[in-house]
């Protein structure tokens, strides 16, 4: 892991630190990881991440939670 990367958890995450998605910005990319497997990092662009967030807000993925 890169020590200069500052990871951010959602304010909806529990206090225990497990099962949290963490997000960071590094060299213009958006990095995502699961807190219980911090070495498995997915990288995407700001544009694609913004489209994903817009889809979440619009309810496009709500069927996965039912």
MDTraj code that builds the backbone (N, CA, C; nanometers):
import mdtraj as md
import numpy as np

residues = "UNK UNK UNK UNK UNK UNK UNK UNK UNK UNK UNK UNK UNK UNK UNK UNK UNK UNK UNK UNK UNK UNK UNK UNK UNK UNK UNK UNK UNK UNK UNK UNK UNK UNK UNK UNK UNK UNK UNK UNK UNK UNK UNK UNK UNK UNK UNK UNK UNK UNK UNK UNK UNK UNK UNK UNK UNK UNK UNK UNK UNK UNK UNK UNK UNK UNK".split()
xyz = np.array([
    [0.0826, -0.1188, 0.0000],
    [0.0000, 0.0000, 0.0000],
    [0.0868, 0.1248, 0.0000],
    [0.0355, 0.2258, -0.0653],
    [0.1069, 0.3523, -0.0753],
    [0.0717, 0.4404, 0.0447],
    [0.1694, 0.4790, 0.1276],
    [0.1388, 0.5593, 0.2471],
    [0.0903, 0.7004, 0.2167],
    [0.1109, 0.7499, 0.0943],
    [0.0666, 0.8854, 0.0623],
    [-0.0792, 0.8908, 0.0173],
    [-0.1465, 0.7774, 0.0094],
    [-0.2879, 0.7731, -0.0281],
    [-0.3725, 0.7860, 0.0981],
    [-0.4662, 0.8808, 0.0961],
    [-0.5573, 0.8997, 0.2080],
    [-0.6925, 0.8409, 0.1713],
    [-0.7313, 0.7353, 0.2400],
    [-0.8567, 0.6663, 0.2132],
    [-0.9702, 0.7306, 0.2912],
    [-1.0887, 0.7328, 0.2300],
    [-1.2066, 0.7912, 0.2923],
    [-1.3174, 0.6870, 0.2961],
    [-1.3791, 0.6713, 0.4129],
    [-1.4940, 0.5826, 0.4281],
    [-1.6209, 0.6668, 0.4291],
    [-1.7283, 0.6060, 0.3879],
    [-1.8573, 0.6725, 0.3945],
    [-1.8967, 0.6976, 0.5394],
    [-1.9695, 0.8047, 0.5617],
    [-2.0209, 0.8319, 0.6964],
    [-2.1264, 0.7291, 0.7360],
    [-2.1742, 0.6486, 0.6400],
    [-2.2701, 0.5425, 0.6691],
    [-2.2020, 0.4148, 0.7166],
    [-2.0697, 0.4088, 0.7086],
    [-1.9958, 0.2896, 0.7508],
    [-2.0012, 0.2766, 0.9022],
    [-2.0008, 0.1520, 0.9477],
    [-2.0008, 0.1274, 1.0914],
    [-1.8678, 0.1652, 1.1539],
    [-1.8663, 0.1758, 1.2839],
    [-1.7464, 0.2165, 1.3558],
    [-1.6398, 0.1094, 1.3643],
    [-1.6759, -0.0176, 1.3349],
    [-1.5813, -0.1269, 1.3476],
    [-1.4775, -0.1331, 1.2369],
    [-1.5050, -0.0727, 1.1229],
    [-1.4089, -0.0703, 1.0143],
    [-1.4186, -0.1865, 0.9176],
    [-1.5003, -0.2864, 0.9488],
    [-1.5151, -0.4001, 0.8585],
    [-1.6300, -0.3748, 0.7608],
    [-1.6212, -0.4372, 0.6457],
    [-1.7241, -0.4289, 0.5424],
    [-1.7528, -0.2855, 0.4989],
    [-1.6494, -0.2092, 0.4806],
    [-1.6627, -0.0710, 0.4355],
    [-1.5935, -0.0537, 0.3013],
    [-1.6576, 0.0177, 0.2126],
    [-1.5919, 0.0562, 0.0886],
    [-1.5165, 0.1852, 0.1162],
    [-1.3917, 0.1896, 0.0747],
    [-1.3084, 0.3082, 0.0935],
    [-1.2717, 0.3650, -0.0433],
    [-1.2675, 0.4957, -0.0512],
    [-1.2393, 0.5670, -0.1761],
    [-1.1204, 0.6596, -0.1537],
    [-1.0367, 0.6741, -0.2561],
    [-0.9245, 0.7677, -0.2513],
    [-0.9003, 0.8229, -0.3909],
    [-0.8311, 0.9360, -0.3957],
    [-0.7866, 0.9941, -0.5224],
    [-0.6351, 0.9874, -0.5237],
    [-0.5810, 0.9418, -0.6372],
    [-0.4353, 0.9325, -0.6491],
    [-0.3966, 0.9490, -0.7950],
    [-0.3121, 1.0458, -0.8223],
    [-0.2633, 1.0727, -0.9580],
    [-0.3771, 1.0902, -1.0597],
    [-0.4862, 1.1523, -1.0158],
    [-0.5984, 1.1794, -1.1049],
    [-0.6972, 1.0657, -1.1195],
    [-0.6695, 0.9512, -1.0615],
    [-0.7601, 0.8368, -1.0673],
    [-0.8366, 0.8227, -0.9363],
    [-0.9482, 0.7529, -0.9418],
    [-1.0250, 0.7188, -0.8229],
    [-0.9943, 0.5725, -0.7894],
    [-0.9563, 0.5493, -0.6659],
    [-0.9251, 0.4156, -0.6178],
    [-1.0357, 0.3705, -0.5234],
    [-1.0716, 0.2440, -0.5294],
    [-1.1724, 0.1869, -0.4402],
    [-1.1194, 0.0558, -0.3850],
    [-1.1538, 0.0298, -0.2583],
    [-1.1157, -0.0965, -0.1975],
    [-1.2168, -0.1332, -0.0892],
    [-1.2191, -0.2588, -0.0545],
    [-1.2993, -0.3100, 0.0559],
    [-1.2097, -0.3129, 0.1784],
    [-1.2570, -0.2613, 0.2897],
    [-1.1705, -0.2466, 0.4067],
    [-1.1178, -0.3799, 0.4595],
    [-1.1919, -0.4895, 0.4399],
    [-1.1416, -0.6174, 0.4910],
    [-1.0442, -0.6854, 0.3953],
    [-1.0190, -0.6260, 0.2780],
    [-0.9173, -0.6742, 0.1848],
    [-0.8481, -0.5518, 0.1228],
    [-0.7725, -0.4761, 0.2025],
    [-0.7204, -0.3471, 0.1571],
    [-0.6171, -0.3534, 0.0457],
    [-0.5642, -0.4707, 0.0150],
    [-0.4662, -0.4802, -0.0932],
    [-0.5313, -0.5015, -0.2297],
    [-0.6608, -0.5294, -0.2330],
    [-0.7336, -0.5459, -0.3591],
    [-0.7965, -0.4109, -0.3941],
    [-0.7340, -0.3389, -0.4851],
    [-0.7749, -0.2025, -0.5187],
    [-0.8224, -0.1974, -0.6632],
    [-0.9372, -0.1355, -0.6843],
    [-0.9921, -0.1129, -0.8178],
    [-0.9702, 0.0341, -0.8534],
    [-0.9294, 0.0596, -0.9758],
    [-0.9030, 0.1959, -1.0217],
    [-1.0008, 0.2323, -1.1326],
    [-1.0502, 0.3551, -1.1275],
    [-1.1392, 0.4044, -1.2321],
    [-1.1121, 0.5530, -1.2542],
    [-1.1754, 0.6083, -1.3541],
    [-1.1593, 0.7517, -1.3824],
    [-1.2627, 0.8319, -1.3038],
    [-1.2387, 0.9598, -1.2924],
    [-1.3344, 1.0486, -1.2262],
    [-1.4681, 1.0493, -1.3013],
    [-1.4633, 1.0478, -1.4335],
    [-1.5853, 1.0516, -1.5147],
    [-1.6690, 0.9263, -1.4908],
    [-1.6057, 0.8107, -1.4925],
    [-1.6796, 0.6854, -1.4702],
    [-1.7313, 0.6767, -1.3272],
    [-1.6536, 0.7234, -1.2314],
    [-1.6986, 0.7212, -1.0930],
    [-1.8182, 0.8152, -1.0744],
    [-1.8139, 0.9312, -1.1367],
    [-1.9263, 1.0252, -1.1294],
    [-2.0529, 0.9637, -1.1897],
    [-2.0384, 0.8910, -1.3006],
    [-2.1532, 0.8244, -1.3622],
    [-2.2097, 0.7173, -1.2696],
    [-2.1231, 0.6441, -1.2016],
    [-2.1669, 0.5418, -1.1060],
    [-2.2438, 0.6070, -0.9906],
    [-2.1897, 0.7135, -0.9335],
    [-2.2559, 0.7826, -0.8229],
    [-2.3923, 0.8361, -0.8676],
    [-2.3999, 0.8915, -0.9872],
    [-2.5273, 0.9409, -1.0392],
    [-2.6276, 0.8263, -1.0513],
    [-2.5814, 0.7099, -1.0959],
    [-2.6694, 0.5928, -1.1056],
    [-2.7177, 0.5459, -0.9695],
    [-2.6302, 0.5487, -0.8702],
    [-2.6692, 0.5116, -0.7340],
    [-2.7767, 0.6079, -0.6841],
    [-2.7546, 0.7365, -0.7014],
    [-2.8504, 0.8372, -0.6555],
    [-2.9847, 0.8244, -0.7274],
    [-2.9823, 0.7813, -0.8528],
    [-3.1049, 0.7666, -0.9318],
    [-3.1772, 0.6355, -0.9036],
    [-3.1177, 0.5490, -0.8208],
    [-3.1822, 0.4236, -0.7856],
    [-3.1609, 0.3102, -0.8847],
    [-3.0662, 0.3264, -0.9774],
    [-3.0443, 0.2244, -1.0798],
    [-2.9997, 0.0894, -1.0242],
    [-2.9477, 0.0868, -0.9028],
    [-2.8953, -0.0367, -0.8466],
    [-2.9765, -0.0871, -0.7273],
    [-3.0908, -0.0247, -0.7023],
    [-3.1714, -0.0604, -0.5856],
    [-3.2173, -0.2058, -0.5881],
    [-3.2348, -0.2618, -0.7065],
    [-3.2807, -0.4017, -0.7142],
    [-3.1791, -0.4995, -0.6564],
    [-3.0532, -0.4580, -0.6403],
    [-2.9525, -0.5454, -0.5800],
    [-2.9676, -0.5549, -0.4288],
    [-3.0427, -0.4646, -0.3687],
    [-3.0567, -0.4628, -0.2233],
    [-3.1858, -0.5277, -0.1754],
    [-3.2697, -0.5708, -0.2649],
    [-3.3981, -0.6327, -0.2263],
    [-3.3875, -0.7826, -0.2259],
])
top = md.Topology()
chain = top.add_chain()
for i, resn in enumerate(residues, 1):
    res = top.add_residue(resn, chain, resSeq=i)
    for name in ("N", "CA", "C"):
        top.add_atom(name, md.element.get_by_symbol(name[0]), res)
traj = md.Trajectory(xyz[None], top)
